[in-house]
C-alpha cells in the first residue's frame, strides 16, 4: 500500500429530490441504450428484512455498473437508503454524486482502507441502509477466473456479523437485437457470521459466492432461452433506420402497431 495521507472524506449524503431526478435519468438512459434489462427466473433479489443491514456485491463488468446498481436497488429494495464507495479523486471530478449516497475512498492507502470500513459501518448502522460494492476493485472481464477480491469486503463482513451479504452477477451482451441487453442474477443472502470464522474463510466464501452465480448466469446467457429470464425494463428495438421506417409504414397502412424488435427471444 502507499503511505497514508491525511485526508478527511465527507460523509455520504442523499438529497431525495436529486436522487429521484437521477433515477429518472438512469431509467431513460437504460431504455435508450439497451434493448432490455433482464433477470434470471432463478436469480431474483433475495428477501431481506428492512431492519437488517444489507450489502450487495457484484462483478465489475462495465462503466454502466453504478447506474444499474442504483436503478436496481430502488426497484428491488425500495425504501432502503443506498450507498456506495468511489475513488476519492473521481468523486472530486463528479461532485454531484456526493448528494446521491456516494462516498470517496482513497485507493491503495492505509487511510483509505480505514475510511472505507469506518464509513461503511456507520452507514450500515442507519435504519434500512444498504451498501453496493464492486470488490474486484477494477474492471474485470466476466469470464475471468478465479474471481479475486480486494480485502475490504471481507474485513467488513467480519466486523458486521449480523449484516446480510448478497452476490450479484451482471453481464452486457448482444443477442438477436440491434441493441445490447443487461442480464442479471442474484445469489442467496448470507450473514457475515455464516461466511466463516476468520478473514481467510470469509474472503473465500465471498469470492466463491460471486463466482458460482457468474457461472450460472453465463450458462443461461449461452442458452438464450427467453423463458429463463424476466424482463425488468424494456428498452429500444429496431434493426436499421430504412428497415424500421418500412415496417412503420407497412403497419400504418394495415392499421396495425409496428413491431420493431428483430425477435421476441432473448
Secondary structure, 3 states (H helix, E strand, C coil): CECCCCCCCCCCCECHHHHHHHHHHHHHHHHHHEEEEEEECCCCCCCCCCCCCEEEEECCCCCCHHHHHHHHHHHHCCCCCEEEEEEHHHHHHCHHHHHECEEEECCCEHHHHHHHHHHHHHHHCCCCCEEEECCCCCCCCCCCCCCCCCCHHHHHHHHCCCCEEEEEEEEEECCCCCCEEEEEEEEEEEECHHHCCCHHHHHHHHHHHHHHHHHHHHHHHHHCCHHHEEEEEECCCCCCHHHHHHHHHHHHHCCCCCCCCCCCCC
